[in-house]
C-alpha cells in the first residue's frame, strides 16, 4: 500500500507540475489535488479523470471489490493482437473522442457505445445522426460507467481451446466499480464467456503480438505486490496463453506508466517506439528501451524491427488506434504532425493513416479512449514467414494454419499464395491441405540471389477474406533465393585413344550428381568442332557421343558435364590420328617376280621356308 500511495502522490505532483504538455487545460504547481479534481468535474460532470481523485485516494482498498475470479479458459489459448481483424470498437458516452473520429470508425466497423440508459442512448443516436455517424454500424451497451477510458477497463479478447471467443476480465487499477464491471456486462450482452483473472492492471499497460508474446511496464509488478514475478507470468499464460511476458521499466517515468504511451506493436515482428531530441529528460531511458527490444526475438524467430515516431513536445502520436486497414493517429496541430503521419505510412505500407485532433494529453489520447472488439468469427492465418536467405533446390515451402472461427469451410480454389520475383508480376499457387487446418504451397525454385515476395490469401464460405500479412500485397513477406548445390562428378571417360582420319569413333562418359539433379553434356573435339549442350541425362547414366576427324594430329577431347543449376565438372581424353603411308603392292610384286626369274634358287629357298 505504501508503494501505491507513493505512486499516487507522484501522479499528482507530475500532473500539477505541468509535465503534460499537450492537454485541453494546463495545471501548475499551485493547484492542489482538490482544485484539480474540482476543475475536471466542473468540465466533465459525468466522467471521472484519468488520475485518482482525492476522494478515490481514500478508497484504495476498494480496488477489486466484488471481482469474481474464475478458473482459466480451456487450452490452448490465443490472445489476438490489435492489428488483427476487428469487428467493432468500444467507446463510452460522454465521449473522450470527437464525433469525426466516431464517424470514421463507423464507416468500417460496428461502434459499440456504453450509455447509462435508454434516454442517454436516444440522445446519442440523435447526435450521431447530426454528425454523420453510420447508424447501421452502431450498437449500444446499456451499463453504468465511471469514465471514458475503455482501453484501460475494457474486455481483453481471447480464443479458447474450444475455438470460441472469450473475454478475460481483470481487476481495474481504480476504485471504480462501474468501469470494473464492463467486461462482464459486455460478455453477458453478447453471450461471450468471461474468465476472471485475479490480476490488477489496466489495458493501456498491455500490448500483445497475437502469438503469445506480451509487454507491460513494471507497473504491473508494483500493482501486484502479493505475487512473485513468476506467478504473474504464470497467470498471463493460464488466462491469455502468453509464453513470453516482457516487463520493462517505464521509459517515460510519467505518472501513468503505461506501455501505450511510448511503444506499440505494429506487426508480430515490428514495434514502434517514440523518438525524442537528445535534450529530452527521458532520452536515455527511451533509447535503452530501443536497445532492449532490438535484442529480443520476435515470434518469427527474428530480431524485432524497431520503427520510430518523433515527438518534439511529448505529442501523443504513439497513442494511435489500429482498426483493420486504418491507423487513426492523434495529432495536435503542431508542425510535427505531418512527419508523424509519414512515419506511420513508411512503417505500415498499405494502411490508410488518418490524423485526428482532440483533447489529447501526452500520456492520454485516442488509444486510451477506444478499445477494439476482436472479430468473433475471424478467418485466422498463422504463418511463420520466410525471411533472409533460403537455400532450397526443389522450391520454397510455404506452410500455414488457416482456421475459420465461423466454423464454415474454406474456399480452397481461392486460398493460396501470391508470389513474385523483384520486378515481376504476381503469380498465384493454390494451397493444398495437409489435414488438421494445415496447408502448404511450393514457390518454384529461383536463380541464386533472386528476391521473392509473397503473401497468403484465404477465403471462406462466410464471405470473409484474409491475408498474411494482414494488409497483403503492400507489406508482403520477402526473402532471397539461395542455391546449395553440389556439382556433378565425372567418374569415367572412355573411348579409343588412336584412330584414322575419316573414320567415326564413339566416346562415353559416366557422371553422378550428389543432388540427383538432371545433367547436360557438351563435347569439344578440339578440331574446331563441338556439340551443343546435350541431354538431359540422369545421374549415373552413360552419356555417349561420336565424332569423325578429318585431319591428323593429337586431340585432347574435353567433355563438360553440368547440372540444372549450372555447376560443372570437366574431363579430358587424348586420341591420336597419325599419318599412314600405304605401299604399292603391285609394284612390289613385279620386282619380286623379276628377282625370282633371275635367281631361280630363291624359289627353292622360299618354298622350303614356307614348307
C-alpha positions as CSV (number, residue, x, y, z in Angstrom):
1,X,0.0,0.0,0.0
2,X,2.9,2.4,0.7
3,X,4.2,1.9,-2.9
4,X,0.7,2.6,-4.2
5,X,0.4,5.7,-2.1
6,X,3.8,6.9,-3.4
7,X,2.7,6.3,-6.9
8,X,-0.4,8.3,-6.4
9,X,1.5,11.2,-4.8
10,X,3.8,11.2,-7.8
11,X,0.7,11.3,-10.1
12,X,-0.5,14.5,-8.5
13,X,3.0,16.0,-8.5
14,X,3.7,15.3,-12.1
15,X,0.3,16.5,-13.3
16,X,0.2,19.6,-11.2
17,X,3.8,20.4,-12.2
18,X,2.6,20.8,-15.8
19,X,4.5,17.8,-17.1
20,X,1.7,17.0,-19.5
21,X,2.5,19.3,-22.5
22,X,-0.5,18.5,-24.8
23,X,-3.7,19.0,-22.8
24,X,-7.1,20.5,-23.0
25,X,-6.1,22.6,-20.0
26,X,-2.9,23.3,-18.1
27,X,-2.3,22.9,-14.4
28,X,0.6,24.2,-12.3
29,X,2.3,23.7,-9.0
30,X,-0.1,26.0,-7.1
31,X,-3.2,24.0,-7.9
32,X,-3.8,21.4,-5.2
33,X,-5.3,18.0,-5.8
34,X,-8.8,19.0,-4.7
35,X,-8.8,22.0,-7.0
36,X,-7.6,19.8,-9.9
37,X,-10.5,17.4,-9.2
38,X,-13.0,20.3,-9.0
39,X,-11.8,21.7,-12.3
40,X,-12.1,18.4,-14.0
41,X,-15.6,17.6,-12.6
42,X,-16.8,21.1,-13.5
43,X,-15.8,20.5,-17.1
44,X,-16.7,16.7,-17.1
45,X,-19.6,16.2,-14.7
46,X,-20.3,12.7,-15.9
47,X,-16.8,11.3,-16.1
48,X,-14.0,10.7,-13.6
49,X,-10.5,11.8,-14.6
50,X,-7.7,9.5,-15.7
51,X,-5.9,10.1,-12.4
52,X,-7.1,9.1,-9.0
53,X,-9.1,11.8,-7.3
54,X,-8.6,12.9,-3.7
55,X,-11.7,11.1,-2.8
56,X,-10.6,7.9,-4.5
57,X,-7.3,8.0,-2.6
58,X,-9.3,7.3,0.5
59,X,-10.8,4.2,-1.1
60,X,-7.9,2.4,-2.5
61,X,-8.9,-0.7,-0.5
62,X,-12.0,-0.9,-2.7
63,X,-9.9,-1.7,-5.8
64,X,-11.1,-5.1,-7.0
65,X,-14.0,-5.2,-4.6
66,X,-16.7,-7.5,-6.0
67,X,-14.3,-9.0,-8.5
68,X,-15.0,-12.7,-9.2
69,X,-12.0,-14.8,-10.2
70,X,-12.7,-17.9,-12.2
71,X,-10.9,-20.9,-13.4
72,X,-8.8,-20.4,-16.5
73,X,-10.1,-20.9,-20.1
74,X,-9.8,-24.2,-21.9
75,X,-6.4,-24.5,-23.6
76,X,-4.7,-23.8,-25.9
77,X,-5.4,-20.1,-25.7
78,X,-4.6,-17.4,-28.2
79,X,-4.9,-13.7,-27.5
80,X,-5.2,-11.7,-30.7
81,X,-3.3,-8.5,-31.4
82,X,-4.6,-5.0,-32.1
83,X,-3.6,-5.3,-35.7
84,X,-5.7,-8.4,-36.3
85,X,-9.3,-8.3,-37.7
86,X,-11.7,-6.2,-35.6
87,X,-15.5,-6.3,-35.9
88,X,-16.0,-3.2,-33.8
89,X,-14.8,-0.6,-31.3
90,X,-15.9,0.1,-27.8
91,X,-16.3,3.7,-26.6
92,X,-18.2,5.4,-23.9
93,X,-20.6,8.4,-23.6
94,X,-19.9,11.1,-22.5
95,X,-17.0,10.9,-25.0
96,X,-13.3,11.5,-24.9
97,X,-13.1,11.5,-28.7
98,X,-14.7,13.7,-31.3
99,X,-17.6,12.8,-33.5
100,X,-15.4,12.9,-36.5
101,X,-13.4,10.0,-35.1
102,X,-16.6,8.1,-34.3
103,X,-17.9,8.8,-37.8
104,X,-14.7,7.5,-39.4
105,X,-14.8,4.3,-37.3
106,X,-18.4,3.7,-38.2
107,X,-17.5,3.5,-41.9
108,X,-15.9,0.1,-41.5
109,X,-16.8,-1.5,-38.1
110,X,-19.5,-1.6,-35.5
111,X,-19.3,1.2,-32.9
112,X,-20.5,-0.1,-29.5
113,X,-21.2,2.8,-27.2
114,X,-21.6,2.4,-23.5
115,X,-24.6,4.5,-22.3
116,X,-26.2,4.8,-18.9
117,X,-29.8,4.2,-20.0
118,X,-32.2,4.4,-22.9
119,X,-32.6,8.1,-22.5
120,X,-28.9,8.6,-23.0
121,X,-28.9,6.1,-25.9
122,X,-31.6,8.1,-27.7
123,X,-29.7,11.3,-27.2
124,X,-26.5,9.7,-28.6
125,X,-28.4,8.4,-31.6
126,X,-29.6,11.9,-32.3
127,X,-26.1,13.2,-32.0
128,X,-24.8,10.5,-34.3
129,X,-27.3,11.5,-37.0
130,X,-26.3,15.1,-36.7
131,X,-22.6,14.3,-37.1
132,X,-22.8,11.8,-39.9
133,X,-22.2,8.6,-37.9
134,X,-23.3,5.5,-39.8
135,X,-26.1,4.2,-37.6
136,X,-26.2,0.9,-39.4
137,X,-22.9,0.2,-37.8
138,X,-23.9,1.2,-34.3
139,X,-24.8,-0.7,-31.2
140,X,-25.2,0.2,-27.5
141,X,-24.3,-1.4,-24.2
142,X,-26.5,0.0,-21.6
143,X,-24.4,-0.1,-18.4
144,X,-23.3,2.3,-15.7
145,X,-19.8,3.6,-16.1
146,X,-17.4,6.0,-14.4
147,X,-15.1,7.2,-17.2
148,X,-14.4,7.0,-20.9
149,X,-11.0,5.1,-20.7
150,X,-12.4,2.0,-22.3
151,X,-8.9,0.9,-23.2
152,X,-8.0,0.6,-19.5
153,X,-11.0,-1.2,-18.2
154,X,-12.5,-2.8,-21.3
155,X,-12.5,-6.6,-22.1
156,X,-9.5,-8.5,-23.2
157,X,-10.4,-10.9,-26.0
158,X,-9.1,-14.4,-26.4
159,X,-9.9,-17.5,-28.4
160,X,-10.0,-20.6,-26.1
161,X,-9.2,-24.2,-26.7
162,X,-12.8,-24.8,-28.0
163,X,-12.1,-22.3,-30.8
164,X,-14.6,-19.9,-29.2
165,X,-14.1,-16.3,-28.4
166,X,-13.8,-15.5,-24.7
167,X,-13.2,-12.4,-22.5
168,X,-10.5,-12.1,-19.9
169,X,-11.6,-9.9,-17.0
170,X,-9.1,-8.4,-14.6
171,X,-9.0,-6.1,-11.7
172,X,-9.1,-2.5,-13.0
173,X,-6.5,-0.4,-11.1
174,X,-9.0,2.2,-9.9
175,X,-11.7,2.0,-7.2
176,X,-14.3,2.4,-9.9
177,X,-16.8,-0.4,-9.6
178,X,-18.9,0.5,-12.7
179,X,-15.9,0.6,-15.0
180,X,-14.6,-2.6,-13.5
181,X,-17.9,-4.4,-14.4
182,X,-17.9,-3.5,-18.1
183,X,-16.1,-6.7,-19.3
184,X,-18.6,-8.9,-17.5
185,X,-21.6,-6.8,-18.8
186,X,-20.2,-6.9,-22.3
187,X,-19.8,-10.6,-22.1
188,X,-23.3,-11.1,-20.9
189,X,-24.7,-8.8,-23.6
190,X,-23.0,-10.6,-26.4
191,X,-23.1,-14.2,-24.9
192,X,-19.3,-14.4,-24.6
193,X,-17.8,-16.4,-21.7
194,X,-15.9,-14.3,-19.2
195,X,-12.9,-15.6,-17.3
196,X,-11.8,-13.7,-14.2
197,X,-8.0,-13.3,-13.9
198,X,-7.2,-12.1,-10.4
199,X,-4.5,-9.6,-11.5
200,X,-4.7,-5.8,-11.0
201,X,-3.7,-3.9,-14.2
202,X,-5.0,-1.6,-16.9
203,X,-5.4,-2.2,-20.7
204,X,-3.2,0.7,-21.5
205,X,-0.3,-1.0,-19.9
206,X,-0.5,-4.1,-22.0
207,X,0.2,-5.0,-25.6
208,X,0.4,-8.4,-27.3
209,X,1.6,-9.7,-30.7
210,X,-1.1,-12.4,-31.2
211,X,1.5,-15.1,-30.9
212,X,2.0,-15.5,-27.1
213,X,4.3,-12.5,-26.5
214,X,3.2,-9.5,-24.5
215,X,4.7,-6.4,-23.0
216,X,3.9,-4.2,-19.9
217,X,5.9,-1.8,-17.8
218,X,6.9,-2.8,-14.4
219,X,3.9,-1.0,-13.0
220,X,2.2,-4.4,-13.2
221,X,4.7,-5.6,-10.5
222,X,4.1,-2.6,-8.3
223,X,0.3,-3.1,-8.5
224,X,0.5,-6.7,-7.5
225,X,2.9,-7.0,-4.6
226,X,1.3,-10.2,-3.4
227,X,2.5,-12.1,-6.4
228,X,6.0,-13.0,-7.5
229,X,7.1,-12.1,-11.0
230,X,6.9,-15.8,-11.9
231,X,3.3,-16.1,-10.6
232,X,2.3,-13.1,-12.7
233,X,3.8,-14.7,-15.7
234,X,2.0,-17.9,-15.0
235,X,-1.3,-16.1,-14.7
236,X,-0.9,-14.5,-18.1
237,X,-0.1,-17.9,-19.5
238,X,-3.0,-19.6,-17.9
239,X,-5.6,-17.0,-18.9
240,X,-4.2,-15.4,-22.1
241,X,-1.8,-18.0,-23.5
242,X,1.2,-15.8,-23.0
243,X,4.5,-17.7,-23.2
244,X,6.9,-14.7,-23.1
245,X,6.0,-11.6,-20.9
246,X,8.3,-8.7,-21.3
247,X,8.0,-6.5,-18.2
248,X,10.2,-3.4,-18.8
249,X,11.0,-0.1,-17.0
250,X,8.7,2.7,-17.9
251,X,10.7,4.7,-20.5
252,X,8.9,8.0,-19.7
253,X,8.8,7.9,-16.0
254,X,5.4,9.5,-16.2
255,X,2.8,9.2,-13.5
256,X,0.6,6.7,-15.5
257,X,3.4,4.3,-16.5
258,X,1.5,2.7,-19.4
259,X,3.3,1.0,-22.3
260,X,0.9,2.5,-24.9
261,X,2.4,6.0,-24.1
262,X,5.7,5.2,-25.7
263,X,5.6,1.8,-27.6
264,X,3.3,-0.1,-29.9
265,X,3.2,-3.4,-31.8
266,X,2.6,-2.7,-35.5
267,X,3.1,-6.3,-36.5
268,X,4.3,-9.5,-34.9
269,X,7.9,-8.5,-35.6
270,X,7.6,-4.7,-35.6
271,X,7.5,-2.4,-32.7
272,X,7.2,1.4,-32.9
273,X,8.9,3.4,-30.1
274,X,8.8,7.2,-29.7
275,X,11.9,9.2,-30.6
276,X,12.8,12.5,-28.8
277,X,15.5,15.1,-29.0
278,X,18.7,14.4,-27.1
279,X,17.7,17.1,-24.6
280,X,14.6,15.3,-23.6
281,X,14.7,14.3,-19.9
282,X,13.9,10.7,-20.7
283,X,16.1,10.4,-23.9
284,X,18.4,7.8,-22.3
285,X,15.6,5.7,-21.0
286,X,13.8,5.7,-24.3
287,X,17.0,4.7,-26.2
288,X,17.6,2.0,-23.6
289,X,14.2,0.6,-24.4
290,X,15.0,0.6,-28.1
291,X,18.2,-1.3,-27.4
292,X,16.4,-3.8,-25.3
293,X,13.8,-4.6,-27.9
294,X,16.4,-4.7,-30.8
295,X,18.0,-7.5,-28.9
296,X,14.8,-9.5,-28.3
297,X,13.5,-12.2,-30.6
298,X,10.1,-11.9,-32.2
299,X,7.6,-14.8,-32.6
300,X,9.0,-15.2,-36.1
301,X,12.4,-16.1,-34.7
302,X,13.9,-12.8,-36.0
303,X,15.0,-9.7,-34.1
304,X,12.4,-7.0,-33.8
305,X,12.4,-4.3,-36.4
306,X,12.1,-1.0,-34.5
307,X,10.3,1.9,-36.1
308,X,10.4,5.4,-34.6
309,X,7.9,8.3,-34.5
310,X,9.3,11.7,-33.4
311,X,7.6,13.5,-30.6
312,X,9.0,17.0,-30.1
313,X,7.0,18.2,-27.2
314,X,5.6,14.9,-25.9
315,X,2.9,14.8,-28.6
316,X,1.0,11.6,-28.2
317,X,1.5,10.2,-31.8
318,X,2.3,6.7,-30.5
319,X,-1.1,6.5,-28.8
320,X,-2.9,5.6,-32.1
321,X,-5.6,3.1,-32.8
322,X,-5.1,0.4,-35.5
323,X,-8.5,-0.5,-36.8
324,X,-8.2,-3.1,-39.6
325,X,-6.6,-1.3,-42.6
326,X,-6.7,2.1,-41.0
327,X,-4.4,3.8,-38.5
328,X,-6.1,6.6,-36.5
329,X,-3.4,8.9,-35.2
330,X,-3.9,11.6,-32.6
331,X,-2.4,14.9,-33.8
332,X,-2.1,18.3,-32.1
333,X,-1.9,20.9,-34.9
334,X,1.9,21.1,-34.4
335,X,4.5,21.3,-37.2
336,X,5.4,17.7,-36.4
337,X,2.0,16.2,-37.3
338,X,2.9,15.6,-41.0
339,X,6.2,13.9,-40.0
340,X,4.3,11.6,-37.6
341,X,1.8,10.6,-40.3
342,X,4.6,10.0,-42.7
343,X,6.4,7.8,-40.1
344,X,3.3,5.5,-39.9
345,X,2.9,5.4,-43.7
346,X,6.5,4.4,-44.0
347,X,6.3,1.8,-41.3
348,X,2.9,0.4,-42.3
349,X,2.8,0.3,-46.1
350,X,-0.7,-0.3,-47.5
351,X,-2.5,1.2,-44.5
352,X,-4.6,4.3,-44.6
353,X,-3.2,6.7,-42.0
354,X,-5.5,9.4,-40.7
355,X,-4.9,12.1,-38.2
356,X,-7.4,13.5,-35.7
357,X,-7.2,16.3,-33.2
358,X,-8.8,16.1,-29.8
359,X,-8.4,16.9,-26.1
360,X,-5.2,14.8,-26.1
361,X,-2.7,14.7,-23.4
362,X,0.9,13.4,-23.8
363,X,0.0,10.2,-22.0
364,X,-3.7,10.0,-22.8
365,X,-5.0,10.1,-26.3
366,X,-7.0,8.2,-28.8
367,X,-5.8,4.7,-28.0
368,X,-6.6,5.2,-24.3
369,X,-10.2,6.1,-25.1
370,X,-11.2,3.4,-27.6
371,X,-11.0,-0.4,-27.4
372,X,-11.0,-2.6,-30.5
373,X,-13.5,-5.5,-30.5
374,X,-11.9,-8.6,-32.0
375,X,-13.8,-10.2,-34.9
376,X,-15.5,-13.1,-33.2
377,X,-15.7,-15.1,-36.4
378,X,-12.4,-14.1,-38.0
379,X,-10.6,-16.1,-40.6
380,X,-7.3,-16.7,-39.0
381,X,-4.0,-17.4,-40.7
382,X,-1.0,-18.5,-38.7
383,X,2.3,-18.5,-40.6
384,X,6.0,-18.1,-39.8
385,X,7.3,-16.1,-42.8
386,X,10.4,-16.9,-44.8
387,X,13.0,-14.2,-44.3
388,X,16.6,-13.7,-45.3
389,X,18.4,-16.2,-47.4
390,X,16.7,-19.6,-48.2
391,X,18.7,-22.4,-49.6
392,X,16.5,-24.8,-51.5
393,X,16.7,-26.8,-54.7
394,X,13.1,-28.1,-55.0
395,X,11.2,-24.8,-54.3
396,X,10.2,-22.8,-51.2
397,X,7.6,-24.5,-49.0
398,X,5.0,-22.0,-47.6
399,X,3.0,-23.6,-44.8
400,X,0.2,-22.1,-42.7
401,X,-2.5,-22.9,-40.3
402,X,-5.8,-21.5,-41.6
403,X,-8.8,-21.6,-39.4
404,X,-12.3,-20.1,-39.9
405,X,-13.6,-19.3,-36.4
406,X,-17.0,-19.1,-38.0
407,X,-16.9,-22.9,-38.5
408,X,-17.6,-22.7,-42.2
409,X,-15.3,-24.3,-44.9
410,X,-12.5,-22.6,-46.8
411,X,-12.9,-21.9,-50.5
412,X,-9.9,-23.9,-51.5
413,X,-9.6,-22.6,-55.0
414,X,-9.3,-19.1,-53.6
415,X,-6.9,-20.0,-50.8
416,X,-3.2,-19.9,-51.7
417,X,0.0,-18.0,-52.1
418,X,0.6,-14.9,-54.3
419,X,4.3,-14.6,-55.1
420,X,6.6,-12.7,-57.5
421,X,10.2,-12.0,-58.1
422,X,11.5,-8.5,-58.0
423,X,10.3,-6.6,-61.0
424,X,7.9,-9.4,-61.9
425,X,4.1,-9.8,-61.8
426,X,2.1,-11.7,-59.2
427,X,1.6,-15.4,-59.6
428,X,-1.0,-17.5,-57.6
429,X,-0.5,-21.0,-56.3
430,X,-3.4,-22.8,-54.7
431,X,-2.6,-24.3,-51.3
432,X,-3.0,-28.0,-50.6
433,X,-4.5,-29.4,-47.4
434,X,-2.3,-31.4,-45.1
435,X,-5.2,-32.0,-42.8
436,X,-6.0,-30.5,-39.3
437,X,-6.3,-27.0,-40.8
438,X,-2.7,-27.1,-42.2
439,X,-2.0,-26.0,-45.7
440,X,1.0,-25.7,-48.0
441,X,2.2,-24.4,-51.3
442,X,5.5,-24.6,-53.1
443,X,7.0,-21.5,-54.7
444,X,9.2,-22.7,-57.6
445,X,13.0,-22.5,-57.1
446,X,14.7,-19.4,-58.5
447,X,18.1,-18.4,-59.5
448,X,20.6,-17.6,-56.8
449,X,20.2,-14.1,-55.4
450,X,16.6,-13.6,-56.6
451,X,14.4,-11.6,-54.2
452,X,11.0,-13.2,-53.8
453,X,7.9,-11.5,-52.3
454,X,4.8,-13.4,-51.2
455,X,1.6,-13.2,-49.1
456,X,-1.0,-15.8,-48.2
457,X,-4.7,-15.2,-49.2
458,X,-7.7,-17.2,-47.9
459,X,-11.4,-17.0,-48.3
460,X,-14.2,-18.9,-46.6
461,X,-17.9,-19.6,-47.2
462,X,-19.0,-16.9,-44.8
463,X,-17.7,-14.3,-47.1
464,X,-14.6,-13.4,-45.1
465,X,-11.2,-12.9,-46.8
466,X,-7.9,-12.7,-45.1
467,X,-4.2,-12.1,-45.9
468,X,-0.9,-12.8,-44.2
469,X,0.5,-10.3,-43.5
470,X,-2.8,-8.6,-42.8
471,X,-2.5,-5.9,-45.3
472,X,-1.4,-8.3,-48.0
473,X,0.5,-7.2,-51.2
474,X,1.7,-3.8,-49.9
475,X,3.6,-5.3,-46.9
476,X,4.4,-8.7,-48.5
477,X,6.9,-11.0,-46.9
478,X,10.3,-11.0,-48.7
479,X,13.2,-13.5,-48.8
480,X,16.2,-14.2,-51.0
481,X,16.6,-17.4,-53.0
482,X,20.0,-19.1,-52.5
483,X,21.2,-22.4,-54.0
484,X,23.1,-25.1,-52.1
485,X,24.3,-27.2,-54.9
486,X,27.0,-29.9,-55.2
487,X,28.5,-30.1,-58.7
488,X,28.3,-33.3,-60.7
489,X,31.4,-35.5,-60.7
490,X,32.8,-37.3,-63.8
491,X,33.5,-40.9,-62.8
492,X,34.8,-42.3,-66.1
493,X,35.6,-41.2,-69.6
494,X,36.5,-43.8,-72.1
495,X,36.9,-44.5,-75.8
496,X,39.6,-45.2,-78.4
497,X,42.9,-43.5,-78.0
498,X,44.1,-43.9,-81.6
499,X,42.3,-43.8,-84.9
500,X,42.3,-43.0,-88.5
501,X,41.3,-39.9,-90.4
502,X,37.8,-40.1,-91.8
503,X,36.5,-42.8,-89.5
504,X,33.8,-42.4,-86.8
505,X,34.7,-43.1,-83.2
506,X,32.4,-43.2,-80.1
507,X,33.3,-41.9,-76.6
508,X,31.3,-42.3,-73.4
509,X,31.3,-40.6,-70.0
510,X,29.7,-41.6,-66.7
511,X,28.9,-38.9,-64.2
512,X,27.0,-38.7,-61.0
513,X,25.3,-35.7,-59.3
514,X,25.2,-35.7,-55.5
515,X,21.8,-33.8,-55.5
516,X,20.4,-36.1,-58.2
517,X,19.9,-33.1,-60.5
518,X,19.4,-33.7,-64.2
519,X,22.7,-33.2,-66.2
520,X,23.7,-32.0,-69.6
521,X,26.9,-32.8,-71.6
522,X,28.9,-30.8,-74.1
523,X,31.8,-32.4,-76.1
524,X,34.7,-30.3,-77.5
525,X,36.6,-32.4,-80.1
526,X,39.4,-29.9,-80.2
527,X,39.5,-29.9,-84.0
528,X,37.4,-26.7,-84.2
529,X,34.2,-28.7,-83.7
530,X,32.0,-29.1,-80.6
531,X,28.4,-30.1,-79.7
532,X,25.7,-28.1,-78.2
533,X,24.5,-29.0,-74.7
534,X,23.1,-32.5,-75.0
535,X,20.6,-34.0,-72.6
536,X,19.1,-34.1,-70.1
537,X,20.6,-37.1,-68.5
538,X,20.1,-38.8,-65.2
539,X,22.8,-39.1,-62.5
540,X,24.8,-42.2,-63.3
541,X,23.6,-42.6,-66.9
542,X,26.2,-43.5,-69.6
543,X,26.5,-40.5,-71.9
544,X,27.9,-41.2,-75.4
545,X,28.8,-39.1,-78.5
546,X,30.6,-39.8,-81.8
547,X,32.9,-37.8,-84.0
548,X,34.9,-38.1,-87.2
549,X,38.3,-36.4,-87.5
550,X,39.2,-35.1,-90.9
551,X,42.8,-34.3,-90.2
552,X,45.7,-35.9,-88.5
553,X,47.0,-34.9,-85.1
554,X,46.7,-35.4,-81.4
555,X,43.5,-34.2,-79.9
556,X,42.6,-33.8,-76.2
557,X,38.9,-34.4,-76.2
558,X,37.1,-32.3,-73.5
559,X,33.7,-33.2,-72.1
560,X,31.9,-30.9,-69.7
561,X,29.0,-32.1,-67.5
562,X,26.8,-29.5,-65.8
563,X,23.7,-29.8,-63.6
564,X,20.4,-28.0,-63.7
565,X,21.9,-25.1,-61.6
566,X,25.0,-24.6,-63.8
567,X,27.6,-26.4,-61.6
568,X,30.1,-28.2,-63.9
569,X,32.8,-30.8,-64.0
570,X,35.3,-31.4,-66.9
571,X,37.4,-34.3,-68.1
572,X,39.8,-34.9,-71.0
573,X,40.8,-37.9,-73.1
574,X,43.6,-37.9,-75.7
575,X,43.3,-39.5,-79.2
576,X,45.9,-39.7,-81.9
577,X,45.1,-39.6,-85.6
578,X,48.5,-40.5,-87.2
579,X,49.6,-40.1,-90.8
580,X,49.7,-43.6,-92.5
581,X,51.8,-44.5,-95.7
582,X,50.3,-47.1,-98.0
583,X,52.7,-49.3,-100.2
584,X,52.1,-50.1,-103.9
585,X,51.8,-53.9,-103.6
586,X,51.6,-54.4,-107.4
587,X,54.9,-52.6,-107.8
588,X,56.5,-54.8,-105.2
589,X,55.1,-58.0,-106.8
590,X,56.6,-57.1,-110.1
591,X,60.0,-56.6,-108.5
592,X,59.8,-59.9,-106.6
593,X,58.8,-61.7,-109.9
594,X,61.9,-60.3,-111.7
595,X,64.2,-61.3,-108.8
596,X,62.9,-64.9,-108.7
597,X,63.3,-65.1,-112.5
598,X,66.9,-64.0,-112.3
599,X,67.7,-66.2,-109.3
600,X,65.6,-69.4,-109.5
601,X,67.4,-70.8,-106.5
602,X,65.4,-68.3,-104.3
603,X,62.2,-70.1,-105.3
604,X,63.6,-73.3,-103.6
605,X,64.6,-71.4,-100.5
606,X,61.2,-69.7,-100.2
607,X,59.4,-73.0,-100.8
608,X,61.5,-74.8,-98.1
609,X,61.0,-71.9,-95.7
610,X,57.2,-71.9,-96.1
611,X,57.0,-75.7,-96.2
